[in-house]
Amino acid sequence: KLLAAQLAELKPNMAASGRIVRVLPSKEQVGKTLSAWIAEQAAQAVAARGRFVVAVSGGSLATMLGSHVLDASPAIDFSKWFVFFADERCVPLDHEDSNYRLVNETLLSKVPVPAEQVYAVPHEATPEASAAAYQATMVSVLGENPVFDVVLLGMGPDGHTCSLFPHHSLLKEETKLVASLHDSPKPPPERVTLTFRVLNASRAAAFVCAGEGKAPMLHRILETEEPEGTLPCQSVKLADGQVVWFLDTAAASKLSSSL
């Protein structure tokens, strides 16, 4: 009953073609509704293709999801999950800056996803080597043109997502599935990230934002059209799928009432 009630809140509220904006009354409700939505996406993927392939970001998204995923867990067959990472800092996996460490502590340690189906970005000698190794792993598991069932994304204060930053050359990367960078404006500077080539091939994407501090940037991303490359979040446009924004009322406070 809880899962059904949460999914009922996801009735289409189309703000633009291919985009759904959901505004929930609290950060807690965002986490619960997101968890219910993921449970539904996972069930559909397993029924159609026998597995659920998801890419996860770090930051507050993982913490929020980890706090509520157990609410929806009776409806989820975690043995069919294949978990990748949308981006990673080039640090050891047990380092405090590691997205893998954060996601493992806040989410994966709470659910029975088989360890061999969790694909961390390897910490190689160089970011380039890490990106090449991760792309090779992704291709071996998902094929030459990987399609994620869901990519779970966050929004940075400058409008970046994954480790795709405003006006960075990687925004125009069309060949690689996984790329490296040495010049992240947010430390640490060396990172590995999925590219828009693979992000926009996904079946669904979800952005998760909570708190009043997100409000000005959300207004820019959702209600303005800025020059290409200015706000990387605006470039998440799936070829065949929907982008769902899960917001609390504080984050949505500067959006127009028509959204």
C-alpha angles and dihedrals in degrees: 000000000000092000092048092050092050093048090051087067089063096072106144113279099173116198093171138350109299094006133103123188117200119188115195128190097242145011089252091055090049089057093047094047092046090051091050091049091050090050089055093046090049093050092050092048094049091047092050103036108009097248143052116232115195136172116209132201124209127231125069092336093070092046093049093048094045090055093059110021090095088062088067097032097105087066095048129085099205092182087076095053122112110191126201131169124247091210141346140199114240096248132109113286092248094051118116090241094054116116088205091057092049095046091045093050097043102034121002095051088059099053133053101245107152109255092229089060094058110089113197120189105258118240101233130171093272136020088244091056091047092051093047092049092048093049090050090052092048093051092047091054102033106022135247093306105038119205118195118206089216136004114199111209141182131207121233124214089257093048096261125142129195100350093313105122132191115285092356118148091238089071087075097045107129103164108048124069092199124030138183133222136191098190109061108160087217115063136284091052098203114076147150122224143175112247130231088257090072098028093057092047090063123113093229139000131198129199117197121199132166135171137048091269090071094054102089094048093044089055090054095046099044102033107032136055110224128183114288112275095022096099111022092195088068089061093064095103113148118221091220113005147052133274111217121198115203109197137168119225093259093055090046095047095108096046120105117257090243093066 
